[in-house]
């Protein structure tokens, strides 16, 4: 029995690695750069922008941060959670390279500050003039934490509601769905108990041209990536990425509550659509009458 378990472990480990690699191949890559208030293309229009990133992409990019940018009356207010000073991170990267400290936790050596639901950095500008900057978590969180969380969630929810509006009118909407079965493990002890999982990517366009994308990469029914872009010329640099919302590989439970079912709802429908389907489902009598009407019989045949 012990030998059998060892064989399962030995043969199963490569399978898990292969499956993880396959999932990463299915998962799309998106061009983006962290919001830089100094490079914002325009401060003339009121706007809210949000980024949330939890993904190892490049050692030169922070792998755990979120940023909320509010532009109001030509003033810019930027709040971040998981903020790491880019210059300090670069110094840490050089030290790690010199001391050959890279390994499994190389990102943690360079980008040490992680998202913890408490904003730890604020920057305020009046047009192109910096007014205030503070990277003390206690100060930022105690003074602006409630505002940050409330505006973040409200902003995401508004766009989730707009996405649902597209689904309610999906017959006239521009929606693209890419759904692929994820590979089955090579070794499955009980095939009858195995449930296939599907990679799902959705792209939809709203009535005003706003483009929405969402992705469930590992087939667990939970949307990890939600992207919203207006493509109206606003940016904070070359290939800055989506200009309204960029939530990438999310694991935050509060954000999951807002976006967690979106990709799944496009394929299977949501509660509202299920209710509408039940109410508008054809009545049995109507279908029976229709069957008689579309199946005419010879009226001259004698009844036996």
Buried (B, 14 or more C-beta within 10 A) or exposed (E): EEEEEEEEEEEBEEBEEEBEEEBEEBBEEBEBBBBBBEEBEEBEEEBBBBBBBBBEBEBEBBBBBBBBBBBEEBBBBBBBBBBBEBEEBEEBBEEBEEEEEBEEEBBEBBBEBBBEBBBBBBBBBEEEEEEEEBBEBEEBBEBBBEBBBEBBBEBBEEBBEBBBEBBEEEEEBEBEEEBEEBBEBEEEEEEEEEEEBBBBBBBBBBEEEBBBBBBBBBBEBBBBBBBBBBEBEBBBBEEBBBBBBBBBBBEBEEBBEBBBBBBBBBEEBBEEBEEEEEEEEEEEEEEEEEEEEEEEEEEEEEEE
